[in-house]
Amino acid sequence: MSNFLRYTMSMATTTTRWLTDEEQRSWRAFRRAARLLFAQLNRDLSRDAGMADGAYEILVVLSEAPARSLRMNELAEATLSSPSRISHAVERLVDLGWIERTTCPSDRRGWLAVLTDAGQDALVAAAPRHVEHIRAHLFRGLSDADVADLGRICEAILSRLPASAALGGGCAGE
């Protein structure tokens, strides 16, 4: 008997409702598919656009924000990143000239990440190939009904997970 099985059996209580064989199969397939999909998309972005892991998402979020800028904490929330991780990622993008870091006009303690024209150009250049890769790695082989099911399933999962605070405008509070 494996240590994992011994551990899980010793942790089992009468209230534990273990996964069925089908649930276990689905869970493992979902987890593996998600990890492999994101790893492949990151490799594609690195190869095609020279973008490090997460850079594309940061550029997209900033491109859609008012004045192409967000407070660092808002950017972290929007990308599901920790403040330290987003700081490191933004610094790499600052070094590339794709983002500027500026103080917040209404709160000198806060920092804004601002998408530069060069960053917007990098995003526009990367987007067509990225979309091609999403189609190839995620949607190819799925019917329209499968795509609709995937969206419905993901939305149902998201509805049961803790939601992050809505992105606020302006510079108040960090």
C-alpha positions in Angstrom: 0.0 0.0 0.0 1.4 3.4 -1.0 2.1 6.1 1.6 -0.6 8.3 -0.1 -3.2 5.6 0.3 -2.2 5.0 4.0 -2.4 8.8 4.6 -5.7 9.2 2.9 -7.2 6.2 4.6 -6.0 7.4 8.0 -7.4 10.8 7.3 -10.8 9.4 6.2 -13.8 10.1 8.3 -17.2 8.8 8.0 -18.3 12.1 6.4 -15.8 12.0 3.6 -17.4 11.6 0.3 -14.7 10.3 -2.0 -14.6 10.9 -5.7 -16.3 8.3 -7.9 -14.2 6.7 -10.5 -15.7 9.0 -13.2 -15.1 12.1 -11.0 -11.5 11.0 -10.4 -11.0 10.4 -14.1 -12.5 13.8 -15.0 -10.6 15.6 -12.3 -7.2 14.2 -13.4 -7.9 14.8 -17.1 -9.0 18.4 -16.4 -5.9 19.1 -14.2 -3.5 17.6 -16.7 -5.1 19.3 -19.7 -5.1 22.7 -18.0 -1.4 22.4 -17.0 -0.3 21.2 -20.5 -2.5 23.7 -22.3 -1.0 26.7 -20.4 2.5 25.3 -20.6 2.1 25.0 -24.4 0.6 28.4 -24.8 3.4 29.9 -22.8 6.0 28.1 -24.9 4.3 29.4 -28.1 4.3 33.0 -26.8 7.9 32.8 -25.8 8.9 31.4 -29.2 6.7 33.6 -31.3 6.7 36.9 -29.4 9.6 36.7 -26.9 7.1 37.0 -24.1 7.8 35.5 -20.7 5.1 33.6 -18.8 2.2 35.9 -18.0 3.4 38.9 -20.0 0.7 38.6 -22.6 -2.1 38.5 -20.0 -0.6 41.6 -18.3 -0.5 43.5 -21.6 -4.1 42.5 -22.4 -5.4 43.6 -19.0 -3.6 46.9 -19.3 -4.8 47.4 -22.9 -8.4 47.1 -21.7 -8.1 49.4 -18.7 -9.0 53.0 -18.7 -6.0 55.1 -19.9 -4.2 51.7 -20.3 -3.2 51.9 -16.6 -3.9 50.1 -13.4 -2.7 50.3 -9.8 -0.3 47.4 -9.1 -2.7 45.7 -6.7 -5.5 45.9 -9.3 -3.2 44.4 -11.9 -2.3 41.6 -9.5 -6.0 40.9 -8.8 -6.9 40.9 -12.5 -4.1 38.4 -13.3 -4.6 36.3 -10.2 -1.0 37.1 -9.2 0.6 37.9 -5.9 1.8 41.5 -5.4 5.5 40.3 -5.4 5.0 38.2 -8.5 3.3 41.0 -10.4 6.1 43.4 -9.3 8.7 41.2 -10.8 6.7 40.6 -14.0 6.1 44.4 -14.4 9.8 45.1 -13.9 10.7 42.7 -16.8 8.1 44.5 -19.0 9.5 47.9 -17.9 13.0 46.7 -19.0 11.5 45.9 -22.4 9.8 49.3 -22.7 6.4 47.8 -22.8 5.2 49.2 -19.4 6.0 52.3 -17.4 5.7 52.4 -13.6 4.5 55.8 -12.4 3.3 57.1 -9.1 -0.5 57.5 -8.7 -1.4 61.2 -9.1 -4.0 61.1 -6.3 -2.0 58.9 -3.9 1.8 59.2 -4.1 2.3 56.0 -2.2 0.5 54.0 -4.9 2.1 52.8 -8.2 0.5 52.5 -11.6 1.5 50.2 -14.3 0.9 51.9 -17.7 1.0 50.2 -21.0 3.3 52.1 -23.4 2.8 52.4 -27.2 5.6 49.9 -27.6 3.8 47.5 -25.3 0.6 48.0 -27.3 2.5 47.3 -30.5 4.0 44.1 -29.0 0.5 42.9 -28.0 -1.0 43.7 -31.4 1.9 41.8 -33.1 1.5 38.8 -30.8 -2.3 38.5 -30.8 -2.9 36.8 -34.2 -0.5 33.9 -33.5 -1.8 33.6 -29.9 -5.3 33.3 -31.1 -4.2 30.7 -33.7 -2.6 28.7 -30.9 -5.7 28.9 -28.7 -7.7 27.6 -31.6 -5.2 24.8 -32.3 -4.7 23.6 -28.7 -8.1 24.2 -27.1 -10.9 24.4 -29.7 -9.7 22.3 -32.6 -11.8 19.1 -32.7 -14.5 20.5 -30.5 -18.0 21.0 -31.9 -19.9 24.2 -31.3 -21.9 22.3 -28.7 -18.6 21.3 -27.0 -17.4 24.9 -26.9 -20.7 26.0 -25.4 -20.5 23.2 -22.8 -17.0 24.1 -21.9 -18.0 27.7 -21.4 -21.0 26.7 -19.3 -19.0 24.3 -17.2 -16.2 26.9 -16.6 -18.7 29.6 -15.7 -20.4 27.1 -13.2 -17.0 26.4 -11.6 -16.1 30.1 -11.4 -19.5 30.9 -9.8 -18.6 28.7 -6.8 -15.1 30.0 -6.3 -14.2 33.1 -4.3 -14.5 36.1 -6.5 -11.8 38.8 -6.4 -12.8 42.4 -5.8 -14.1 44.2 -8.9 -11.5 46.4 -10.5 -12.0 49.9 -9.4 -11.2 53.0 -11.3 -8.9 55.8 -10.2 -6.1 55.5 -7.6 -7.9 55.3 -4.3 -6.7 52.7 -1.7 -4.2 49.9 -2.2 
